[in-house]
Amino acid sequence: MWWIALVASLPEGRPPATPDHDLGWWALTYTPRVTRQGGAVLMELQASSRLFGGRQPLQQRLQQEARQLGSQAMASAPNATAALTLLRHVMGSGPAGEWRWAEVDEATLAQAAQGWRLSCMDAAAPHLDTLQRLGCQTVGDLLRLPRAGLTRRFGRELPDALDQLLGRLPTAHRWIALPDTFDQRLELPGRIDHAPGMAFAARRLLQTLGLWLQARQAGMTHLTLHWQHDVRRQAEGPLADWGQLDLRSSAPTRDIAHLERVLAERLAQLRLCAPAVALRLQLTAWAPLPGQPLGLLPDAVAPGAERWPQLLERLVARLGADRVRCGHRLADHRPGSQQAWTAWTADQPAHPTRAGNASQAPLAGQAPWQPTWLVEQPQVPCAGTPVAGPWRTETGWWDTTGGAQVGSRYEHRVLEHPHHGLVWAGRDLHHPDTPWYIHGYHG
């Protein structure tokens, strides 16, 4: 696993630029495995690294964005306990206010942990005075103590924490979950007498809203800004404790810069009847805003670049008409016969796979578990746990290069393979004693 720990608060206790819940919501845009522990945010990114071009590009992106959000330090380790301990260790060393980054891999974890301070471990904090009298200042000093005596004197929590630090024991986590609604309050550092002055304070709430919308893959359509009046300094007559301003969008959006500009314009035309002492931002209505799917050959390209239909024409002229082929969907219950590839010509639609037979509904009774990839030749053996099926194919299943059909009666099912995940397996009903063959894989 690949864990990263980060913290927003400064070592000397000054208030952070971004609360830890903002960092947690930001981390949820990269991985669902985010937790808070000991004042830090921890996230597990092993499965997410391939989506961002590998570990190094993702690490650089996280460092850049975390610093913009006010993070002061980050640490990377193979498990959460080691990442948190390393984070605290590097925060306690070096000049104050300087950005700090440290990492350790699984091969060097045991050696690197020897020099980490015991004060960086949560489990050792209640026993620091006793441990220091025993001459234990670092994790290495604690590891050299007899395990049996350590357990009798301090209980199981401290030895188990050492094992978790070294990756010998798993750790249970309580994952962060986004709230179902966005409703955040901000206490102002001082009274604001004029409405335009609230725009700067509301920017922080809008940035937090952007993180919520990004993690939800949504856009706002109705937003309400509330402000609390200082009723002790009201100018005239009784007034409500709270005032409000509604912002509406004709289409879902999460463009925070645009919302800041619109809010500033609206506040410039507003007059406060009493000073404001607190703000509250409430998302009244929102809608899904998924990303734009990208095709293999996009419609829009950079100015001056060659569009893909013209590129196909040039490829046909260079390689020959039979070398550039176009796929068509066919209504067939056999997975291997549900598409056909023909030579592409200039009179075909711009998106051949979205036209023609693409709108045809599948045949009634078609197996719902269709494989994502088919293999050229069946692979044996296939042992696994049945997940779905079986389904029977009473017509030709496997077409050879000569056009002959092999196995006119096949039985198929989805199996959970110990090494390949979900596989599409089949066997010839003419020979029921034969093992199951792998015919395809599920994505």
PyMOL commands that set and color helices and strands:
alter all, ss='L'
color gray80, all
select helices_A, chain A and resi 20-27+49-52+55-68+80-91+109-115+118-120+125-133+139-143+147-154+157-165+195-216+231-233+256-268+308-319+321-323+335-337+352-354+356-359
alter helices_A, ss='H'
color red, helices_A
select strands_A, chain A and resi 3-7+34-37+40-44+73-77+100-103+183-192+218-229+242-253+276-288+325-329+339-343+373-379+385-393+398-399+405-406+410-417+421-428+437-441
alter strands_A, ss='S'
color yellow, strands_A
deselect
rebuild
show_as cartoon
